[in-house]
Each structure stands twice: as C-alpha cells, then as structure tokens.
Amino acid sequence: MGTELLAPLDLAFWHLESDAHPMHLGALAVFAPEPGRAPAPDDLLDLLGTRAAAIPRLRMRVRDVLLPVGGAAWSADKDFDVHRHVKRVQLPLDTASAEGDGGFMAAATRLAGELMEQPLRRGLPPWQMYVLTGAPGGPFAVLVKLHHALADGMRAVAIGAGIFDEIASVAGRARSGAVPARPRPVPPRSWMPGPRQVAGLALGRIEDLGRAFGVGASLVRASRIDLRGAPALSASSSGTRRLATADLDAEAVRLIRRAAGGTGNDILLAVVAGALRRWMLERGEPLPGADPRALVPVSRRRPGGAAATGNRLSAYLLGLPVSEEDPWERLKAVRAAMDRNKAAGPLRGAGAVAVLADQLPSLAHRFGAPLAGSAARMLFDVLVTSVPLPRSALSLAGCPLRALYPMAPLARGQSLAVALTTYGSSVQIGLVADGRALPDLERLARCTEEEVAELLTLLPTGVGR
C-alpha cells in the first residue's frame, strides 16, 4: 500500500486532537467462553496480532508532507511491530471475580475508561487493542481504539470484520431474501478525463463550494453566545474519562416504534432525552432554560461502500426535549425534529459541519483546528451516534460475543458522548464522559433503561408483545 493523502475531514480529526481531548473512537467487546473452552490469554494475543497485522490499513502511519502545505499522508510503517499495538491487561482478580460476570463488567468498564484517556502515540499506526482478562475460564473483553482519522463508525465495523469471526445469520438472510450479488465487469477506462468529465468536475466543485457557503451561514446562525446550560454538560474539561454501559431490550424498542412511528433511531434519541431529564432531576439540578443540543452523525457512505477510505460523515442538530415532562410527548417532539432534518437532507444546516470541513484547505485544518474544536461548545452539548452492525453472530477464538459497546470521542468543551448499536436481542449503549464532570455516569446509564421501561407502560391499548 503506497502513500495516500489524508482526506480533508480525516486531517481535521488529526489536528483536532490534544492531550486532554484524544480523537479516537472505540468499542468494548465482551466474550463469554463456554465452560472448559476458554482460550489461553497468550493465544488470544497471538490471534488478534496476526489478524490485525494482515489488515493493510492498520500498518499505516500518518506523516507530514510538503505539498499540499499543511497536509499529511498515510504511509506504510517500515518498522511496524504489532506487539506495540496489541497488549494484555489482567484485571484484579478480587474485583473481576466478585459477583460473577457483573464484577468482571464493572472492572472492565472502569479500566476501559482509564485506557480511553490515553492518546494514541503519534508516529505509529494510530490504533490499539487491549485484551482484558479476569478470572481463569471466565469472560474476557477486547478494547479497540481507532483514531477518528483512521476510521468512522462504518469503517471501524469493516476493520472489526477482519478481526473477529463472523457467523452469517441464515435466519436473517432468509427474512431479507438477500441473494449474493454477482460482480459486474468493469470496462477499461482511460486515466485521462474527457471534456465532459472535466466539465462535470468543475460543476461539482462549484456546487460543493455553494453548499459549504450555506452550511457556514447556518453555523453562524446556530451558534450560541450564552453557553449556560446543564452544569454537568458544560463543565470544564479535566482530561479524565469514565465509561458506563447499558443494555436495552431491542424488542421493547421495536414495540415502541410500532406504536409511535418514526425510526428506531428516533426512539433511541427520545430515550436519551428522557434519561438526561431523569438524571438531572435526581442530581437536584434545575432543568436548563434551553434544551441541550445533540449532534447526531449521519453516514454519507453508499451501500456497499464501507470499505472506502476516509471519513464520510455529516450530522444533524437536534434539541433534546428534556424540559418536556411527558415521555410520549418527548418522543413526538424528537420524531418531528428529525423529520425536519431528514427533509432538509444531511448536506444542509449547521449540523453538516463535516461537509464544510471537506472544503477547507490543509493549512486551515492545521492552524484552525484548535479554534474550531473550542467552538464546538457553541454548537452542541452532547454527541449521540448510532453504529450499525451486520446482522450476524460474532466470536473470537471460538468464544461468542456477548456484547459490544461502542464509544465516541469527546470534543473540546464536551462532557458526554453517547454511542449505540444493536447486537442480537439488545441495543447496547456506551457512554463516555469526563470523569470529573460526570462521576455518576453509571446512574445516567440506568436512566436509559428506566426510560424504555416507562415508555412500555405508556403503549396504547392493543400494542403488546
């Protein structure tokens, strides 16, 4: 794999990073070995190392280039050593074995939060994997850290497919009626663009610049001067990280969606809004005068394009209706707001800041990233992102994957990021927070589960399991 310039948005993520705000995303994958069949920790390390080393992208590092000025490129790390990237951490046995699997999860999430604090080492391929082991024969976890310049959520899933074992869901394929597509022949094409292609490129560039101008104007209109909001969500950064997890019943989410309409993502956004309200009231905090804003990333990848390099993202802005007392009304408000966002499209509005970043020159990213990162607080309060997984069962070394909790990075001025994914019969939530601002993050995680339970009790008559 040769040298490849970082795409503008990847370059922005690379330069947004600071020691207190590392720009890596992650996932905590928890595996449950069958009795008597747990792999040896050294065998796990060898397996992960072998598979990771076989993925060309994971052997690439970022280096500065002379042209374009301020740019950077991916290049092969000639001194690549997978042992620098794949490591084992033994959890304290007295903690990890206490209360069975619950003790292991508590110890694993606590350690994962501490590991997420640490920036990835520059000069090396920007990723890390940790095997977290507890009592012999018990569950184990794999914490994956990938720099956002290396992968967005969809590409992270593609990389994970090369690490973990994927067992196709026959039932899922039968329900969808999917038929493997035959590859279509690609006709030979000259490397020289024709007149029509040149005209098309020029027209596309003009459209891109016009779109970026519109996004920039929307950003100015949406920026807030008065930044007073929920105290915990607007606290100054301590550089620490805390992780909490939650598991929602996917069937319960489907029932609520069937009754309320909209999408599953609408339901989950309303659940986050309700959980924040519960948590703020339990803390004794006054509800903010203006509802907190969520930045909701949207993938711009086309179906089947997850393997393409570079981040392909936009986002919507959404006011989370924490001031609304009625859970059903909160859900309606979220659905209406998301319908308006989708009608406008992911390439318009202040949430499409990533589209604007795609049009900026390399030098602007290098010197403007700290300023742009500091301005994030003026635009939104919390990141809420959904990561789609393939409908298949996953395993590692013959051990089935029990849960996978995605984790999103915190921008400057942000104290909380919420990432969700559906795996098996559960919607699994990973919450990453500033450890000093949200020391009670586990309570917020429980509030998401309580919000789903309350929505279930409010289902209209006739809607049931």
Summary of the structure (lengths in Angstrom):
residues: 465
radius of gyration: 22.5
end to end distance: 51.8
largest distance: 70.9
contacts: 1496
relative contact order: 0.18
helix: 40%
strand: 22%
